Amino acid sequence: MPNGLESRIPDARRRFVLFAIGSAVLMLAYAAVYQWAMGTFEGVPISYVQALQVVVETFSTTGYGEQAGLWSTTPMLGLMIVMQMTGVAVIFLTLPLFLVPLVEDALRTSPPSSIDRSDHVIVCTFTPRGDVLVDELDSMDVPYVVVEEDRERAEELHAEGYDVIHGDPETVEALENASAEDAVALVADDDDETNASIILSAKQVAPDLRVVSIIEESDAADYHEYAGADSVISPRRLVGESLARKAATPLSTSVSDAVEIGDDFEIAEVLVKRGSELEGETIAESAIGRRTGVNIIGAWFRGEFVSPPAPTDVIDEHTILLVAGRESQLEEVKRLTRSQTRRHRHGKVVVAGYGEVGTTVADSLGGAGVPSVVLDVVEMPGVDVVGDVRDEQTLRAADIEEAQSVVLALDTDTKAVFATLVIKHLSPETEVIARANESENVAKLYRAGAEYVLALSTVSGRILASNLTEETVIAPESQVELVRTRAPDIAGKSLAEADVRARTNCTVVAVERDGELITEVGPDLVVRSDDTLVVAGTDSDINSFYERYT
């Protein structure tokens, strides 16, 4: 198997064998020289076995016995000095280089090659989005097992506490070892060609197993479906569509990506703009709930999601509020978050980067009737301006100063961060909507000045988790879920008496009662035994709600 550890250990063993043979030959040669030198320089004839004993004692530093008193001539003493230095080099310098890998291998805790499990999700293999997916499954108490071909990676995951087995997910044997016949689903999360092979093996092992496949290139979707995938997900396309929605509906004036709960009642996210009435106020000082009637479920503070936000949390120009309310109430929140000083633009949207995500953004904008300018370093059909988005001249050629927004769909986060700085320097009023390849760079992009950032790995993992479970995800880039559930343990109590939010961090956003949706949910509302509560919260908080109240 061509991976680092798998090839390193056998190679170390081969070198060790060669080292042992070489050391033996060296000592036998020294024994012959020592026997000759004793007879020639000291006039003391000894047998070859006696000479070999002296050489072994020298190399192992165990002493010389009676032989040491027989050395008196300069050539003999010189020979012994050379022999001693050789022995030290062999024993104390060379030997550890061969033994260390073997000792590490002996002490290493190897991951299992099979697992006995049922009603679980099999993840093939472990990627950043797979990491998010595993966290989501953990929070939902859904068992899983990762099948990882790379032994070194499997050992690392095993040491970190992940449920992982070492095996090639393309093989029937590995999937059988992962108890595929008893699993509820399998996620193929490798490159497009490998995933097709995984799908075929999975369907051979368990024809009724639900298989969800991840594709990097949208053209692979048909082939994966033909191979037997029950669901094919293109994270880059989904992220591109989400970015396009943000750009098509200007964040400064509209509520975006609203999730409808009932007639005229929605959950939505709203960006706070520079110069708005709320900027610089704490959640408590803003009195958003009292002024508008909405319920604040959570908030993003420069890329960090908090649910629910603390009364002392300060709202700034990059804060995104996740709120629930009627359309008129959300419109009032929108008014409060709108800039009082900056003009709203209706110009084009600049799309920087024309890969899978950028292409999706441009296509989605075109379908929505929003004019766009596509910018890329490579000249190709569909690209309007050729150049680097980090270059001021290129941005001016794209008419950046009149652009409504810029969507950054670049291949590295380092480029996106620098591009954001350049854009904000040239045109502070242009909104920057960026894709982050790694979730840890989201906060950095916000600090650089981006108005909205989506992390590809986080969104992908969340979408996968939503696809595998029945729970509704409000916003894939956050960890907020929306569930409908009954809570018999608080029947007959008011929400204030149950103290739901303080005890679980969850927000009861609505109550379904006798076929009607009650949206005016205050602390005095008494829960009935037949009520269905609409609850929003993070994965772990929803689990806490279930444990405490259901």
N, C-alpha and C positions, 0 to 999 in steps of 0.2 A: 504494500500500500504506500503510495508516494506521499507521505506526509512526514513532518519533521521528526517526531519522536519514534515513529514506527521504523524509520530507516536508520535512526541514529543508534538505537540500542543494538541491533545485530551488527552494525559496523563497529561499535565499541567492543563487542565480544570478539569479532574477527581480529581487531587490532591487539586485543589482550592476548589472544592465542599466539599471534606473531611475536608479541613482546616476550612472552614466556619462552618461546623457542629461541629467540635471539639471545635472551639472557643466559639460557642453558649453554648455547654454543660459545658465548663469551667466557663463561666460567670454565668450560672445558679447555678452551684455548689458553686462558690464564694459568690453569693447572699445569698444562704442558710446559709453558714458559717458566713457571715457578720451579718445577722439577729440574729443568735444565739449568736454571740460574743457581740453585742450591748446590748442584754438583760442580758447576764451573767456577763460581765466585767464592763459595764458602767451603768447597771440598767435602760436602756432606751429601752422600747419595741417599735419596729417599724414593719411596714408591710413588706411582702416579696417584694412587688412592689417598696417600698422605698429603700430597700436593693439592688434590681436589678439596680435601677437608679444610686446609688452610684458606683456600680461595673462598669457599662457602662461608667460613667464619668471618672473613674480611668483608664480603658483600653483605652479610646479615648483621655485622657489627656485634657479634657475640663474643669476640675475644680471639686470642691466638694461641693460648696454652704454651707448651714447651718450645714451639718453633721460634717465638720472638727472641729468645736468648741466643739463637744461632746466627742472627743477622749482624754482620760487623763490617762488611765491605760497602763502599759507596754505591756501586751498581745495584747491589741487593736492596739497600735502603731506598734507592731511587725507584726501583720496581715496586716496592711496597707502598710508597707514596702514591704512585700512579694507580695502583690497584685499589687503594683506599678511596681516592677521589672518584674513580669509576664506580665503586660500590655505592658511595653516597649519592652520586648522580642517578644511578639506576633505582635505588631503593626510595630515596626521599624526593626526587624531582620527577622522575618519569612515571613511576608506578601509579601515583594518585591520578594522573591524567587518564589512565585507563580504568581505574577502579571506580572513580566518582560516578560516571554514568550508570555503571552496573549497580552501585549502592543505591543511587536515586531510584533506579527502576525497581529494586527490591523493596524500598520503603514506600513507593508510590501506591496510593489507593486507587485501584482500577475500577472503572465503572462497570456495571453488570452488562452482559450481552443479551439478557432477556429479562422480562418482567411479567408478573402475573397480575393483571388488572382488568377491570371491566367498567363500562359506562364512562370511558375516558376519551380524551382528544389526543390524537397522535400528531406531533409537530415534526415535520421533516423539511429542513433542518433548522439550526438555531441561527437566527438573524436578528438585527435590531428590532424589526417589527415583531419577530417571534418572541423577543424578550418582553415587549409590551403585551403581546397576546397572553403569554404565560402569567404575567402579573394580573391581567384581567381575569383569567380563569381561576387563579388562586383566590382572588377577592370574591369570586362567585362560588367558591367551594366546588369547582368542577375539576376532577382529576385529569392529569395529562401525563404524557411521556414524550420526551424529545428523542428522536433518532438522529444521532450525529455520527457521520462517517469519519471525521477527523478525530483520531484517538486523543491527541493532545487537548483539543478543544473539549472533547467529551469528559476527559479527566478534570479539566478546569471547572466545567459545569457541575460535575459530580461533587467536587470539593466545595463548591459554593452552595450546595444544597438543592440543586435542581434534580428533578426526576428524569434521568437520562440513561439511555443505553447506547453502547457503541455498536454501530453496524451500518451497512450501506442501505439507505432507504429505497434504492432502486431494486433491491433483491427481495424475492418472496420470503426468504428465510428471515431477514431482519424484521419485516413487517409481521410475520408470524410470531417472532420473539417479542414484538411490541403488543401482542394480544389484539391484533387488528380485527379478528373475528368478533371480539367482545367490545370493540370501541364504538362510540357514537359518531365520531367524525375523524377525518384525517385532513391535515393542512399540508399541501405540497408547497414549500417555500424555499425553492432553490432557483437556479436559472431556468429559463423557459424549456430548454430541451430536457434537462434532468427532471423537471416537474412532470413532463409528459410520460417519462419512463416510470416515475413513481406512481402516477395515476393508474397505469396499466397493471403494475404489480399489485397495487391496492385492490383493484377490482378482481384480480385473479384470486387473491387471498379471501376477500370478503365482498362478493358482488353487490350486496345491499348496503355496504358502508358508504356513508355520505362523504364525498371528497370535495374539498374546497381548494382550488388552485390559484396561485398568485402568478401574474404575468408581468413582465417588464415591458414588452412590446405588445401593443394591442392586436397586431396581426396574428399572434399566437393563440388567441382566444378560440378560434374555430377548431384548431388542432387539439387543444386540451379538451374541448367538449366532445370531439370525436373520440378521443381516448377514453372518455367516460367520466369526466369531471361533472359533478352535479352543480357546481357554482364556480364561476371564473371571475376573479377580482383583479382589476387593474388599478393599483394604488395611485400610480402617477396620473392616470386619467381622472380618478375621483378627486385627487388634490387639485388638478388643473381646473376641473369644473367648479370646485369650491372657490378657488382663487378668482375665477371668472365672475362668479356671482358677487363676490365682494367688489370687484372692479365695476361691474355693470350697474350695481346699485350703490351709488356713492355713500361711503360710510358716514360722511358728514351730514347727510340729510335723511337717511332712511334706516329703518330697522331691517336687519338682514337675517336670512336663514331662519325665519320664524317657524316654530313647530306648533301646529294647531292641535289643541287639546279638545276643544269643543267649539260650539258655535260662538264666534266672536270672542274666543279666549285663546291666547297664544303664549308661548315662551320664546323669547328672542334675545339676541345680544345687541348691545348698542355701544358704539365707541364714543367716548368723551373727547371733544375737540378742544384744542387750545383756544382760550378766550371765552369758553362757555361759562354759564352761571355756576356750574359745579366744580370747575377746576380749582384746586387748592383747598377744598373743603373736605372734612372727614365724612364718613358715611353717616354718622349721627348728625353732623351740622347740616348736611344736604337735605335731610328729612324727605328723601325721595318717596318713601312709602306714604307719608302723610300728604305730601303735595300732589301726588299723582294717583295713588291708590294701587300701585304695582307692588309686587312682592319680590324683593331682591334675593335670588337664589345663590348667586356667587358673583365673582369678579376676577378678571385677569389684571394683575398689577405688574406691568412690564414683563409679561410672559409667564408669570407665576399665578396659577389658578388657586383661589381661596374660596371655600364654600363651607359655611356662609362667611362673608367678610365681617371683620370686627368693626364695632362702632368707631374705633379710633383710626382705622385704615384711611389713608389720605387718597383722594381722587386726583389724578393728574391727567395730562393730555393723552396719555396712552392707555388709560384704564378702559376696560371693556366690561360693561355690566351685563349680567345674565338675569333677566327679569321676566316675570309672568304677570299678565294682565289682559284686559280687553284692548281692542285696537285703539280706542280713543285714549286709553291710559298710556299705551305704548307711544302714541303720537306725542303725548305731553312729555314723556321722558325724552323723546327725540328732540323736542324743542329745548329742553333744559340742557341737553348735551351739545347742542349746535353752537358753533362759534359765533360770538357777537361782533367780532371784528373782521374775520377773514371772509372774503368773497367766495362763493361757491362756483366751481368751474363746471362747464359742460363740454370740455374738450375731449380729445381722443385719449385712449388708453394705450400707453407704450408697453409692449410685451417684450421683455428682454430675455432671450434664450428661446430657441425654436426646436427643442427636443420634444419628447413625449408630452411633458407637462405644458410647455409653451405652445405647442401645436393645439392641445386641447383648449387652452385658454383662448387662443385666437379664434378657433372654430366656435367656441361657446359664445364669445362676444359677438361674432358675426351673426350667429343664430338669434341673438337677442337684439340685433340691430344697433349695437354699440360700435362706433368706428374705432379702429385700432391701428397702430403702427408697430410692425414687428421688426425687432432689432436682433442681429446675431453676428458673430464673428465670421461666419461662413456664408458665402453667397449661394443661395439656393432659391427655388421657387417658393413664394410666400414670404420671403424676407424683403422688407422695404428699405431698411437702412443697414448697411454692412459696416461693422465696427465693434469696438469694445465698449460696453455700457459704462465702464469705469473711466472712459475718456470724455472730457468735456466737449470736445468738438463733435464727437459722435452723438452725444446727448442733444446738443444744439441742433444737429441735423435732423434729429427726431422731434424737434420743436418741444423740448422738455418743459420750457417755461410756460407753455400754454396747455400742457397735458393735465388731464383730470387726475390721473394716477399712473403709476408704473408697477407692473407685475414683474417681479424678479423670479425667473425660473432657471437659475444658473446651476452649473454642475458642482460647484463647491460653495460652502458657506462663507469661506474667506472672501471670495469674489463678491458675494451678495452683501456682506458687511461693508466692504469698501465702496461698492456701487451705491449703497444707501447713503453713505457719507457724502459722496460726490453729488448725488441727486439733491440732497437736502441743502447742500451748499449753493448749488445753482438755482434751485427752485423750491424754497421752503414750503410753499403752499401745495405742491404736488404730493399726493398721498403715495406712500410706498407700501405695496402689498407683496410679501416675500414668502418663498418656499424655503424652509430650512431642511437640509438633508439629515442633520443630527439634532435631536431634541435639546441637547445641552447648549446649542448655539442660538436658541430662540431668544433668550434674555439679551444676548449680545446684539442681535438685530434690532430689538426694541430700543436698546440704549443708543444705537446708531441713528435712530430716528424713524424706523419703520412703524407704520400705523397698525399693520396686521401681519401676523406671521403664522404659518402653518408648518408644523414639523412632519415631514413625510413618514418617518418611522412610527411616530405616535399615532397619526391619523390612520395609517395602515393597520396597526395593531388593534386600534379601537374598532375599526370597520370589521376586521376579522372576528373580534369578540362579539360584536353585535350580530354578525351573520351566523354565528354558532349558537347563540342563545336567543331567548325570546324577549329580552329586555330592550327597551327603546333607548338609544343613545341620543341625547339632546344635541351635543356638539362633539364630534369625534376627536377634536384636538384637546378636549378637556376630559375629565373622568366623570362627567355628570350623566346620570341615568334617570330615566323617567319610568316609574312603575305604577301600575294600578293594583291595589291590594286592600284586603280587609284587615282590620286591626282589632280583633275581639278583646284584647287585653285593655283597650282604652274605651270600650263602649260604655256610655253613660257618663263619661268625663269630658270636660271641655279641653280644648287644645292647651290652654294655659295650665290646667291641672295635670295633664299628661306631660307637659313640658318637653314636647317632642324635639324641638330644635336644640334646646340646651343639652339634652341627653344623647342625641344621635347626630346632630348637625344637619339633619334632613329638614326639608321644607315641605309642608303640606300645601300644595298650590291650589287644589280644588277638591271638591267632594261630590261624588255621584250619588244621588238619593232619589229614589222613586222615579227613575228615568230622566231626571233633570241634573244639570251640572251646576253646582253651587260654587261660584268663583269668589264671592265675598267671604273669604275665610279669615276670620279674626280669632283672637284668643278666647273669646267667649263661645265660640261654636262648639256645641256638644255633639260628640260622635255617637251615632246609633249603631246597633249591632249589624244592621244590614247595609250600612254605608260602605261605599268603595272609595278609598282615599287615593288621590293622585299625588304621589310623593316624588320629590326630586332630591338627588344627593349623589355624592361620590359612591364608587363601588363599595368601599368599606363601610361608609355611613349607611347605605341601603341595607347592608348585611346586619349592621347594628340595629336598625329599625326592625327588621324581621325577627331578630333574636329577642328583642325586648317586648314587641307589641303584637306579634302574630303567633 
